[in-house]
């Protein structure tokens, strides 16, 4: 336990300087329309430690949240993602995750406005992904924050959507542009009728409200085929493409399973 504590403190210390030392970088995972077109990328933060090598996000993000260094990381990710997306030769959408700490700030809309102004990215190309857990903390405040963000002209996606009562109320209450189906449901497609029923219900609910659906975590052709058959609008996962450093290749990216897409649609 003492060794683990020392390791965590060392990681916390190094994280405070990761941004200034240029140790962070972004990978981009493609998002594909059901017809095979690449329509956007999700920005995923990575940390290349000088001694430890690549530190997994699942390891350093919780440490950053506990230590408070997540604020600096959030700011860097937002600006860097906008900057790189603005340099692409095609106007792909760029999705950026919003941490709980970042969403709780009173000036998130000002940060987004500054990032757009500094990088020159069109607001309509930026999508912020916000998880349900963040919204449930203070619904009235969350509504105001999302309305302020929407006034900037950006897109908002509900990330890791599940099927509790609160989830259904969020879909109606908040100005959402997209719903992302949680990968836990996608992983069981083709093996569990219950997962298929849940996915079908989410897609039906979203479409009934005029909101498109993106399923993440797609790894097999069976999963993709079932999602297309159920009317899922967009997809993301290793079958579509793994996160990659050079998102500029997006202009040359080809869907990995075009024949399946067209035959199933």
N, C-alpha and C positions, 0 to 999 in steps of 0.2 A: 504493500500500500504506500509505503514511503517512496519507493522508486516511481510508482505511478504518479504520485503527487509532484515529484521533482520534474518528471517528464512533462506534465501538464503545465507547470509553471514556466518551464523552458520554452514550450510551445507558445504560451501566452506572450512571453517576452519577445520572441522572434516575430510574432504576428504584428506587434505594434510597429515594426519597421518594414514589414513586407511590401507595403505599397511604395514607400519612399525609396526602397532599394530596388524596385522594379522586378520583384520576384513573382508577382501575380500576372497571369495572362488569361485570355478567354478562349475557350473552345466553342464551336458553333455546331449545333445539331440541326439538320434540315427538317422542315415540316412540309409535308406533301399533301396536295389536294387529292381527292378521290380519283380524279381524272389523270393523275400522274404528274401534274405540274408542281415544281417546287415553288412554294409561295412565301416561305420565310425560314428563319433560323432562331433557335433559342440560344441565348448567350449563357455559357456555363463557366463559372470562375474556377481557375486552377492555381495551385501554389507550387512553385518549383523552389524548394528549400536548398540553399547552397550545400548543406551537409546531408540532409535526410533524403534529398531527391524530391520526387513528386509526392506531396502529401494529399491524400484523398479528401475531397470536400466534406464527406461524412465525418472526418476526423477533425478538421480545423474549423469548420463553420460553427459547431456547437461551442468550441473553445472561444471563438471570436464573439459569439453572442453572450457568453458568460462574462468575458473580460471587458466588453464594451468596445473592442476594436472593430466590431462589425459595422459601425457607423462609417468609418473611413473606407472600409472595403466596399460597402454599398455605394458610396459616392463615386468611388473609382470605377466600379463596374458599370454604373449608369452612364457616365461620361464616355468611358472607353467603348462600350457597346454602340453608343450613338455615333461616336467618331468613326469607328471602323465601318459601320453600316452606311454612313454618309459617303464613304469612299468607294462603295461597291458600284460596279458598272450597270447593275440592274436594281430597281427599287423594291427589293425584298423587304418583307416585314421583319423586324427584330424584336424578339420577346425577351424581357428582362424580369427576373424574379425579384419581388419586393419582400424583404425580410419583415418579421414582426416589428422589430425595433425601428426599421425605416418607416413603416406605415404609421407607427405611433407618433412620429414627429409632426409638429404643427406646420412645418414648412416644406413638406414633401412636394407640393405643387410648385413651390418656388424653385426647388432643386431641379425638378423636371424641366421647368421653363428655362432655367439657366443652361442645362445640358443641351437642350434643343437649340438655344440661341448660340452657344459656343461652337457647336459642331455643325450647325446648318442642316440637321436632319429634319425632314418633313414630319410634323407631328403624327400624321396618319400612318406612318411606318413604324411607330413605336408602340409596342404592346406591353403593359405591365401585368405580370401574373401575380395574383394575390390569393393566398390560401384561405380556406373557410375559417380556420382557427383564429386568424387575425380579425375577421369581420365580426365574429360572435362576441368579442370582448366588450364592444360598445357599438351597438348597431346604429344609433343616431349619429354618433361621431363618424362612423365609417361611411354613412350615407353622404355626409357633408364633404368628407375628404374625397370620395369618389366623384362627386359632382364637380368639385374644384378641378380634379384631374381631367375629367371629361371635357370641361370648358376649354382646355388647352388643345383639344382636337386629337388626343391620343386614344388608343384602344385599351380596354381592360378585360382580362380573362380571369375566370374563376378556376384556380388550380386545384388539382387533387379532389375533384368533386366526388362526393359520396351520396348516400341516399337517406340521411336522417331528415326529420321534420324541419330542422333548422336549414338544411341545404335547400329544400324546396322553397322556403320562405325567402332565402337570399336571391334566388333566381328571379323572383317577382319584384323584390324590393330594390335591388341595386341595378344600376345602368351597365349591364354586362354586354360585351361584344362577342364573347366566346366562352364555352365551358370545356374544360379538359377532364376527360374521364380518367379516374385514378388507375394507375397501372396494375393495381391488385386485381381489378375486375378483368382487365385485358389478359392477364397472365393465365387465367383459367378458361378462356374461351376455347371451345373445342373439347373441353374436358368436363365442364360443369354447366348444366342447364340453368342453374340458378344465376351464374354469372352472366349468361347470355340474356336471361330475362331482365336482369338489372340494367345491363347495357342497353337493351331495347327500350326499357322504360325511360332511361336518361335521355336517349336520343329523341324519343317521342315527346317528352316533356319540353326539351329545349326547342325543338322544331315548332311545337305548338305555340311557343312564346317568341318565335322568330329569331332564335339564337343558334348559331352554328356550333358544332361539336367537334373537338379534336381529341382523339384517343392517343395516349402515350404508352410507351413500353411495348410496342409491337415488335415481336421477334420471329414470328413464323408466318408462313403463307396462309395457314388455316385461320389464324387470328385476323389477318388483313381481309381475307375473303369474307369471313362472317361479318366484319364491321362494314364492309362495302354493301353487303346484302341488306344490312339493317339500316342503311342510309347515313352512316357516319360521314361527315363532310371532309375531315382532315385527319392526318395520321403522322405519328412521330415514333421513332424507335430504331433499334439496330437494323431491322430489315430495310428500313428506308435509308438509313445512313448513320454511321457512328459520329460522335462529336469530332470535329476536325479543327485544326488551328487556323488554316487559311480559308476563311469563309469566302474569299474572292473567287474560289473555284465554283461557287454557287452558280455563276454564269455559265459554267460548263457541266454542271451536275445533271446526270441522267437518272431517272427513276430506276430502281433496281429490279422492279417486278412489273414493267409496263404491260406485258401480255396478260398477267393475272388481273390487273386493274381493269383493262378494257373488256375482258371476257366476263368479269363479274358485275360490271356496272350496267 
